[in-house]
Amino acid sequence: MSFNRRDFLKNSMMGAAAVAAVGSQMSLTSCTAPQPKETTATNDESVPLNLSFQEGIVEADSLNAKLDYMEELGIVGFEPWGGGLAGRVNEIQDALKGRNIKVSAICAGFKGFQLSTDPKVFKEFMDTYKEILAAAGQLGSVGVIMVPAFNNQVPARPHTLETRAWVVDQLKELGDFALQNNTAVILEPLNRQEAFFLRQVGDAASICRDVDSKGVTCMGDFWHMTFEENSDYGALMSGGDHLSHVHVASRKRRSMPGEDGDADNYIEGFKALKQMNYPGYVSFECGSQGDKAVTIPAAVKLLREQWDQA
């Protein structure tokens, strides 16, 4: 076949004109067609900000004194340490009677660790973690926070697909035990300076999905998310229905929200929680650079303002 350059150019120009005409029509149609309604829950007052304090946030002589102060600030969640929790169930239940405060999550407190290759250490983990799960259920807690292994905990299973598969199988047992006690396992991703096996909310959520049990959930922590996630919004949304708890702290020094100035912006994360109709708690896990009598109320005020802006 002979090649006629003049005919080729003529046909090409005609084709380009046709494409341009169609493109203009499509563009006009897309601009004028009805758009889907936005489902964003921005400024939705029906989604409450349930603030919680870990037990060490308030410095007071007694548990009742701590809870009195929390009530004054409108804090509705209490996150105790898991160590020795079984022996404190009655104390905590009595202290919470008649208050608008419930136990949120239980923060770790177990011995040993899940990824240990030492049978004795692993058994210690299983025994003490189950003991805390049982106490958490008695207290009506959403779950017990667990990190599979910190970087300094050795010897540990390698960070491989085989280890992940083992974790999924092993969590099925813990998830069943948690459900029997009306509570849940809460997997917490940490930043790489503290742990390497589990670092992002989406990773934790995918493990929850594969375990396929309501007894295994996950959480997000704004402090760790600062270093490991590209987006607070994306991170928390990736937790989906598996997300059961959230920790908050300032973004540079892990202090009270607001103590690190403009860096302490949680609005995008709060937008995600609102859109998800997140029913759980946002719990303080942090220290303070200043006088807590000043920094704690200021942090509570800041988070409520940013929740309203989300």
Solvent accessible surface area in square Angstrom, and as a share of the most:
residue,aa,sasa,rsa
1,M,244,1.09
2,S,106,0.69
3,F,150,0.62
4,N,84,0.43
5,R,162,0.59
6,R,199,0.72
7,D,71,0.37
8,F,111,0.46
9,L,75,0.37
10,K,123,0.52
11,N,95,0.48
12,S,51,0.33
13,M,142,0.63
14,M,121,0.54
15,G,35,0.33
16,A,64,0.50
17,A,64,0.50
18,A,57,0.44
19,V,108,0.62
20,A,61,0.47
21,A,64,0.49
22,V,82,0.47
23,G,34,0.33
24,S,74,0.47
25,Q,127,0.57
26,M,128,0.57
27,S,60,0.39
28,L,118,0.58
29,T,78,0.46
30,S,68,0.44
31,C,103,0.62
32,T,100,0.58
33,A,39,0.30
34,P,134,0.84
35,Q,124,0.55
36,P,121,0.76
37,K,188,0.80
38,E,150,0.67
39,T,130,0.76
40,T,48,0.28
41,A,17,0.13
42,T,60,0.35
43,N,85,0.44
44,D,46,0.24
45,E,140,0.63
46,S,90,0.58
47,V,9,0.05
48,P,76,0.48
49,L,30,0.15
50,N,31,0.16
51,L,2,0.01
52,S,0,0.00
53,F,0,0.00
54,Q,28,0.13
55,E,33,0.15
56,G,57,0.55
57,I,4,0.02
58,V,11,0.06
59,E,137,0.61
60,A,41,0.32
61,D,153,0.80
62,S,54,0.35
63,L,19,0.09
64,N,76,0.39
65,A,40,0.31
66,K,34,0.14
67,L,0,0.00
68,D,68,0.35
69,Y,62,0.24
70,M,3,0.01
71,E,70,0.31
72,E,139,0.63
73,L,31,0.15
74,G,38,0.37
75,I,2,0.01
76,V,38,0.22
77,G,0,0.00
78,F,1,0.00
79,E,1,0.00
80,P,0,0.00
81,W,138,0.48
82,G,0,0.00
83,G,31,0.29
84,G,56,0.54
85,L,1,0.00
86,A,54,0.42
87,G,76,0.73
88,R,55,0.20
89,V,9,0.05
90,N,111,0.57
91,E,81,0.37
92,I,0,0.00
93,Q,68,0.30
94,D,86,0.44
95,A,8,0.06
96,L,24,0.12
97,K,147,0.62
98,G,93,0.89
99,R,50,0.18
100,N,117,0.60
101,I,4,0.02
102,K,142,0.60
103,V,4,0.02
104,S,0,0.00
105,A,0,0.00
106,I,0,0.00
107,C,18,0.11
108,A,24,0.18
109,G,15,0.15
110,F,34,0.14
111,K,125,0.53
112,G,19,0.19
113,F,13,0.05
114,Q,0,0.00
115,L,0,0.00
116,S,4,0.03
117,T,71,0.41
118,D,52,0.27
119,P,107,0.67
120,K,167,0.71
121,V,43,0.25
122,F,50,0.21
123,K,126,0.53
124,E,73,0.33
125,F,0,0.00
126,M,18,0.08
127,D,73,0.38
128,T,30,0.17
129,Y,0,0.00
130,K,48,0.20
131,E,98,0.44
132,I,7,0.03
133,L,0,0.00
134,A,33,0.26
135,A,1,0.01
136,A,0,0.00
137,G,17,0.16
138,Q,117,0.52
139,L,19,0.10
140,G,57,0.54
141,S,4,0.02
142,V,51,0.30
143,G,0,0.00
144,V,0,0.00
145,I,3,0.01
146,M,0,0.00
147,V,12,0.07
148,P,2,0.01
149,A,6,0.05
150,F,81,0.34
151,N,71,0.37
152,N,128,0.66
153,Q,51,0.23
154,V,113,0.65
155,P,84,0.53
156,A,36,0.28
157,R,73,0.26
158,P,86,0.54
159,H,100,0.45
160,T,58,0.34
161,L,147,0.73
162,E,130,0.58
163,T,5,0.03
164,R,62,0.23
165,A,55,0.43
166,W,63,0.22
167,V,1,0.00
168,V,13,0.07
169,D,91,0.47
170,Q,17,0.08
171,L,0,0.00
172,K,88,0.37
173,E,87,0.39
174,L,0,0.00
175,G,0,0.00
176,D,76,0.39
177,F,52,0.22
178,A,0,0.00
179,L,82,0.41
180,Q,138,0.61
181,N,37,0.19
182,N,126,0.65
183,T,10,0.06
184,A,8,0.06
185,V,0,0.00
186,I,0,0.00
187,L,0,0.00
188,E,11,0.05
189,P,5,0.03
190,L,6,0.03
191,N,6,0.03
192,R,117,0.43
193,Q,152,0.67
194,E,51,0.23
195,A,1,0.01
196,F,99,0.41
197,F,32,0.13
198,L,4,0.02
199,R,57,0.21
200,Q,63,0.28
201,V,1,0.01
202,G,28,0.27
203,D,64,0.33
204,A,0,0.00
205,A,7,0.06
206,S,28,0.18
207,I,4,0.02
208,C,1,0.00
209,R,141,0.52
210,D,54,0.28
211,V,6,0.03
212,D,124,0.64
213,S,26,0.17
214,K,177,0.75
215,G,0,0.00
216,V,1,0.01
217,T,19,0.11
218,C,0,0.00
219,M,0,0.00
220,G,0,0.00
221,D,3,0.02
222,F,0,0.00
223,W,33,0.12
224,H,5,0.02
225,M,6,0.03
226,T,52,0.30
227,F,103,0.43
228,E,11,0.05
229,E,33,0.15
230,N,162,0.83
231,S,50,0.32
232,D,24,0.13
233,Y,68,0.26
234,G,34,0.33
235,A,5,0.04
236,L,0,0.00
237,M,74,0.33
238,S,53,0.34
239,G,0,0.00
240,G,31,0.30
241,D,150,0.78
242,H,57,0.25
243,L,13,0.06
244,S,23,0.15
245,H,0,0.00
246,V,0,0.00
247,H,1,0.00
248,V,1,0.00
249,A,1,0.01
250,S,0,0.00
251,R,24,0.09
252,K,138,0.58
253,R,125,0.46
254,R,66,0.24
255,S,1,0.00
256,M,0,0.00
257,P,3,0.02
258,G,36,0.34
259,E,38,0.17
260,D,16,0.08
261,G,46,0.45
262,D,146,0.75
263,A,37,0.29
264,D,4,0.02
265,N,74,0.38
266,Y,0,0.00
267,I,30,0.15
268,E,86,0.39
269,G,0,0.00
270,F,0,0.00
271,K,58,0.25
272,A,0,0.00
273,L,0,0.00
274,K,3,0.01
275,Q,52,0.23
276,M,46,0.21
277,N,98,0.50
278,Y,8,0.03
279,P,112,0.71
280,G,9,0.09
281,Y,26,0.10
282,V,2,0.01
283,S,0,0.00
284,F,0,0.00
285,E,31,0.14
286,C,22,0.13
287,G,36,0.34
288,S,33,0.22
289,Q,104,0.46
290,G,41,0.39
291,D,91,0.47
292,K,40,0.17
293,A,73,0.56
294,V,98,0.57
295,T,17,0.10
296,I,4,0.02
297,P,46,0.29
298,A,55,0.42
299,A,0,0.00
300,V,3,0.02
301,K,127,0.54
302,L,42,0.21
303,L,0,0.00
304,R,92,0.34
305,E,70,0.31
306,Q,14,0.06
307,W,14,0.05
308,D,77,0.40
309,Q,107,0.48
310,A,0,0.00
